[in-house]
Every structure is written in structure tokens, then in C-alpha cells.
Amino acid sequence: MFDKLFAAQQKAEEIKKRLDTISVYGEVENGAIKITATANKAITGIAIDEDFLKGADKEELEELLLTAINKALASAEQVSAAEMQASAQDMLGGLSGMFGQ
């Protein structure tokens, strides 16, 4: 029983490491602002088109940055949830033997 629980814990750690290698994106204004993040919800990059930046005011830029960041984080959440769900199904399949099923 403990072997299976230990294996499940190791699997969860593997998933976390894998999520660090998956990039997700959020963008607004047809790509004028692009946010890159990991599937673990860590922002890894911000790109703002120079032409857009010249014409944008502070409030507009702040609002669009928030929107792009939230899009990237929502995408990260979807990827993370899908990975966890797939892993949970694998783990539950392996754990069913513990209960005599």
C-alpha cells in the first residue's frame, strides 16, 4: 500500500516538473502584447510591440497587460488541470488493487 502511495507522490512531482516545461500564452490587441507563462502559472516573458507602445497610454497598457496575463494564467490552469486529471486516472487505476477491486 505504501509503495503505491509513494509512487503516486513521485508521479505528482513528475507532473509538476513537466508543467514547468510547458509554455502557455496570453495575448491581446492582435498580439501587440504577449505574455508567456509555464503551466505552473509562472510568468516567463512579456513582449510589447514597440509601435503599439508608442501610441498607448499608461492606463490602457496596464489594463491590457492584466487581460493578457489573466489569459495566460487561465490557459496554464487548463493545461495543469488536464495533466492532473490524466495522472489521477492513471493513479486511481493503480490504486484500485489496494482495495481488492
N, C-alpha and C positions, 0 to 999 in steps of 0.2 A: 504494500500500500504506500509506504513512504517513498519507494523508488518511483512510483507513478506521480506522486505529488512533487518530488524533486525534478522529475522530467518536465512536468508542467511549468514549474518555476523557471527552468532553463529555457523552455520554449518561449515564455513571456519575455525573458531577457533578450533572446534572439530577435523577437519581433521588434522590440524597442530599438535595437541596433539597426535592424533593417529599415525601420521608419526614418532613422537619421539619414539614410542614403537615398530616400525618395524625395524628389523635389516636386513641389506644387506651386501654382502661380495664381496671382490675382492681378487683374489689370482693369483700368478704366480709360475712358476717353480714347477708344480705339488703340490702346497700347501706349498712350502718352505717358502713363505711369504704370510700371510693372513691379510687382512685389514677388519675390521668391522666398519660399519657406520650405522647411522639411515637413514630412508627415508627422513629426513630433511637435509641430507648431512652434518651431524656432525660425524667426525671420533671418534669412541669409543674404538677401540682396534687395536693393531698391534702385530702380532705374527711372529717371525722369527725362523725357525728351527735352532737349535744350530749347527748341522753338516754342514748345508748349510752356516751358518755364518762363520764358521772356514775357509772355502775354498773361500769365496767371497772377492773381493777387494772392496774398497770404491766406485769407480765409478759404478761398476756392481750393488752393493747394492742400491745406490741412484737411478739408472735407473729403477731397478726392483720395488723399493718402489713407484716411481712415477707411473709406469704402474699399480701396484696393487691398489693404491689409486684412480687413474682415473677409473679403472674398478668398484670399489665400488661406486664411485660418479655417474657413468653412470647408474648403477643398481638403485641407490637411485632416480635418475631423472626419470627412467622408472616407478618405483613404485609410486612416487609422481604424475606424470602425469596421471597415471591410476586412482589413487584415486581422483584427481581433476576433471577428465573427468566424472567419475561416479557421483560425487557430483554435478557437473554443470548440468548434465542431470536431476538429481532429483530436483535441484533448479529451472531450467527452466520450468520443468513440473509444479511446484508450482506457478511460476510467470506468467504463461500464462493466469491465471484467471484475472490478473490485467489489461490486455489489451482486455478483452472481448472475448477471444478465448475459 
